[in-house]
């Protein structure tokens, strides 16, 4: 995504959501889904007791979708 990262927004619903950058309209949905799958696979190999999420992070989408928790 580069640094500094462009602002992104989430559109859609739980069944079909898209992660789109605001300025260039780049669709980051597939790359982010691939990253998440790889990251989750990596995390399952670690001895974790919990995971900290950053508040107000646009890709978390927890505030408007509490069912994700």
Rosetta silent file (secondary structure, phi, psi, omega in degrees, C-alpha in Angstrom):
SEQUENCE: XXXXXXXXXXXXXXXXXXXXXXXXXXXXXXXXXXXXXXXXXXXXXXXXXXXXXXXXXXXXXXXXXXXXX
SCORE:     score description
SCORE:     0.000 S_00000001
   1 L     0.000  -16.412  178.238    0.000    0.000    0.000 S_00000001
   2 L    85.756  165.307  178.203    2.955    2.297    0.298 S_00000001
   3 L  -133.252  129.296   -3.519    3.960    4.841    2.917 S_00000001
   4 L   -70.973  152.719 -178.388    2.337    7.167    3.669 S_00000001
   5 L   -80.452  140.581  175.098   -0.844    5.187    3.092 S_00000001
   6 L   -70.909  148.715  176.601   -3.725    6.686    1.213 S_00000001
   7 L   -63.570  135.959  178.043   -7.018    6.993    3.094 S_00000001
   8 E  -122.241  160.977  176.472   -9.298    4.009    2.498 S_00000001
   9 E  -135.944  151.568  176.239  -12.981    3.353    3.115 S_00000001
  10 E  -102.514  134.417  179.980  -15.028    0.191    3.503 S_00000001
  11 E  -126.907  150.556  176.304  -18.189   -0.208    1.440 S_00000001
  12 E   107.462 -145.800 -178.279  -20.840   -2.905    1.405 S_00000001
  13 L  -141.940 -172.539 -177.289  -21.898   -5.292    4.148 S_00000001
  14 L   -62.486  -35.374 -177.791  -20.601   -8.361    5.984 S_00000001
  15 L   -75.425  -34.433 -178.181  -21.326  -10.677    3.069 S_00000001
  16 L  -146.638   98.356  179.334  -19.719   -8.488    0.417 S_00000001
  17 E  -118.060  154.440  179.881  -17.459   -5.621    1.444 S_00000001
  18 E  -128.161  142.893  175.837  -14.888   -3.647   -0.540 S_00000001
  19 E  -110.800  107.413 -172.775  -11.820   -1.723    0.655 S_00000001
  20 E  -120.360  132.921  175.777  -11.376    1.243   -1.714 S_00000001
  21 E   -74.664  142.308 -172.669   -8.816    4.059   -1.516 S_00000001
  22 L   -72.811  -42.093 -174.304  -10.477    7.453   -1.544 S_00000001
  23 L   -78.780  -50.826 -174.777   -8.172    9.431   -3.836 S_00000001
  24 L   -95.910   -7.011 -178.393   -7.188    6.903   -6.518 S_00000001
  25 L    61.333   26.498  176.313  -10.177    4.541   -6.097 S_00000001
  26 L   -68.624  132.745  178.630   -7.776    1.579   -5.909 S_00000001
  27 E   -89.856  109.307 -178.259   -9.594   -1.582   -4.826 S_00000001
  28 L   -96.256    9.164 -174.368   -7.528   -3.127   -2.011 S_00000001
  29 H   -58.823  -55.316 -177.151  -10.064   -5.854   -1.221 S_00000001
  30 H   -64.748  -48.675  178.308   -8.234   -8.836   -2.720 S_00000001
  31 H   -58.787  -38.385  179.723   -4.720   -7.832   -1.551 S_00000001
  32 H   -69.441  -40.946  176.972   -6.042   -7.216    1.980 S_00000001
  33 H   -61.151  -41.426  177.587   -7.923  -10.530    2.036 S_00000001
  34 H   -63.934  -42.846  178.239   -4.743  -12.321    0.926 S_00000001
  35 H   -60.669  -45.091 -178.508   -2.713  -10.520    3.600 S_00000001
  36 H   -61.675  -44.849  179.414   -5.267  -11.458    6.277 S_00000001
  37 H   -60.393  -45.369  178.859   -5.250  -15.134    5.279 S_00000001
  38 H   -64.884  -41.824 -178.523   -1.437  -15.243    5.358 S_00000001
  39 H   -66.056  -42.749  178.538   -1.283  -13.331    8.648 S_00000001
  40 H   -62.981  -39.226  177.482   -3.837  -15.586   10.341 S_00000001
  41 H   -61.727  -42.198  179.033   -1.909  -18.648    9.213 S_00000001
  42 H   -65.779  -42.241 -177.869    1.248  -17.136   10.711 S_00000001
  43 H   -66.675  -29.671  179.646   -0.478  -16.186   13.979 S_00000001
  44 L   -66.700  -18.909  179.646   -1.781  -19.714   14.529 S_00000001
  45 L   -88.350  -11.267  179.154    1.843  -20.830   14.820 S_00000001
  46 L   -92.250  153.976  178.510    2.571  -18.293   17.591 S_00000001
  47 L   -91.680   77.327 -176.108    1.775  -18.861   21.261 S_00000001
  48 L   -95.516  146.935  173.746   -0.592  -15.892   21.649 S_00000001
  49 L  -105.813  -12.896 -178.757   -2.870  -15.105   24.571 S_00000001
  50 L  -176.220  179.002 -179.368   -4.641  -12.209   22.828 S_00000001
  51 L  -145.256  133.490 -178.129   -4.462   -9.649   20.063 S_00000001
  52 L   -99.337  128.689  176.698   -4.657   -5.838   20.315 S_00000001
  53 L  -104.472  140.759  179.088   -6.630   -3.912   17.697 S_00000001
  54 L   -79.980  130.952  179.284   -5.976   -0.235   17.025 S_00000001
  55 L   -68.219  150.148  177.442   -9.004    1.973   17.604 S_00000001
  56 L    64.160   16.731  176.457  -10.414    3.945   14.672 S_00000001
  57 L   -76.014  126.652 -171.915   -8.544    1.797   12.166 S_00000001
  58 L   -63.988  -27.530 -176.032  -10.635    1.891    8.969 S_00000001
  59 L   -86.638   -5.956  178.428  -10.223   -1.757    8.053 S_00000001
  60 L   -76.292  -41.410  173.633  -11.429   -3.083   11.403 S_00000001
  61 L    58.143   21.370 -176.790  -15.006   -1.947   10.841 S_00000001
  62 L   -73.681  -36.578 -175.223  -16.000   -3.145   14.330 S_00000001
  63 L   -56.033  -41.766 -177.755  -17.850   -0.025   15.415 S_00000001
  64 L   -94.860   -4.330 -178.538  -20.626   -0.383   12.853 S_00000001
  65 L  -136.870   70.038 -176.036  -20.581   -4.196   12.784 S_00000001
  66 H   -61.274  -17.172  178.952  -20.439   -5.544   16.338 S_00000001
  67 H   -64.333  -20.035  179.517  -21.241   -9.053   15.055 S_00000001
  68 H   -70.144  -23.781  179.478  -17.621   -9.289   13.905 S_00000001
  69 L   -74.761    0.000    0.000  -16.474   -9.356   17.529 S_00000001
